[in-house]
């Protein structure tokens, strides 16, 4: 009887700690995911107060550079030193970075502090999925990863509203200060619920691998960020960055072949499942970020919605993503990984095709249904990629394979935003030269200054021409007769350019679909990858 009572008490303690830990994971993931959308809403107020409009892009770039680069390093360190120590370290760095951001007095300071915050964010985000992989069997992870995946969708819905309220009611600095109490709560809960697994007494860090990978990734991300925007793609700056990235990626592969504890074991790149699943995630993210970038542009320029209203158009996609993530977590146990990923990619492709059919007569309800279709597809695919990787690889590699999933998707998103943005610019220039410039030639001599101004914009920054239909104040400055000439042509040009962008996004999704066809037979089992033993 005493032994049975002791066993029941032990089980109760395990379940209690598991509940505390899951709560901590949800809190940490939510406040980490919220940060990006909240800060984005506050950016205009921040740059206005700190007089840093010319440096605004760096607030996002600095965070993106450090958070993306640290992801695979964090996964490997979690395998070497245990989940708890690395997770708590990430939370602490994120909190310190947030506090520093709130105290920043100049744009230079804020950019540096955002980079520090990004290191913490890059550690935090994959850790939740790694810990889920430790705690649960494959079947249980399928359910929980759908829930946790939905947190990201929830953050994208809540973030703009929370950010707007903070800026209007308090001060932009509270956009960062709000992270402190929430982060401390997450640290307490995770500290109580999570216990480190034992690691080897002798741990050798792959410092050379870390250095070469950081330089390679940062060079690539900088090239993708500034190519075609700040610098021409064939400029020496961009060519140097791309060449440096190739050189250091080559050095990284050479170093990893000889390292005792490589950050990215080269044998993973020879594993079909690893390559195929991460390729699906990469190409899906290329297309996904295209939709996120350009749908609000359609809503504002064609349908005539305000910026805040167009932001809410993400809601159907994110809501559908949350629902599909939860349904997919259960469905994958019945039909397997490959069929579900294929179905999801078909839905994503259908969503992009439907977006490409939108025209000047499309209403917001039609557009919302198209976004929902895209969201359902993403929800079926996103959580399953990580789940499948965790199912296939042993627990000793759980951290690196889980973080690799996020790493490749983040790189894909950056690549997609850059490439589809360049396509948008190129198509806009061609269409404006064919349809808009001939119209300008018909204007009287008195409007020559306006004609020359528009011609210069078409040549240097085609997308800025659309400000005529995006900004009511700009439109008011143009005589009504000219508005009647300009607006229909500009709207049709914008529709045609966006249609091409969505079709290119569809091509990348199609490549992801082809990779999905090569996914092997992976069934979700009741095997546990547990390395974190509950007391």
Secondary structure, 3 states (H helix, E strand, C coil): CHHHHHHHHHHHHHHHHHHHHHHHHHHHHHHHHHHHHHHHHHHHHHHHHHCCHHHHHHHHHHHHHHHHHHHHHHHHHHHHHCHHHHHHHHHHHHHHHHHHHHHCCCHHHHHHHHHHHHHHHHHHHHHHHHHHHHHCEHHHHHHHHHHHHHHHHHHHHHHHHHHHHHHHHCCCCHHHHHHHHHHHHHHHHHHHHCCCCCCCCCCCCCHHHHHHHHHHHHHHHHHHHHECCCECCCCHHHHHHHHHHHHHHHHHHHHHHHCCCCCCCHHHHHCHHHHHHHHHHHHHHHHHHHHHHHHHHHHHHHHCCCHHHHHCCHHHHHHHHHHHHHHHHHHHHHHCHHHHHHHHHHHHHHHHHHHHCCCCCCCHHHHHHHHHHHHHHHHHHHHHHHHHHHHHCCHHHHHHHHHHHHHHHHHHHHHHHHHHHHHHHHHHHHHHHHHHHHHHCCCCHHHHHHHHHHHHHHHHCHHHHHHHHHCHHHHHCCCHHHHHHHHHHHHHHHHHHHHHHHHHHHHHHHHHHHHHCCCCCCCCCCCECCCCCCC
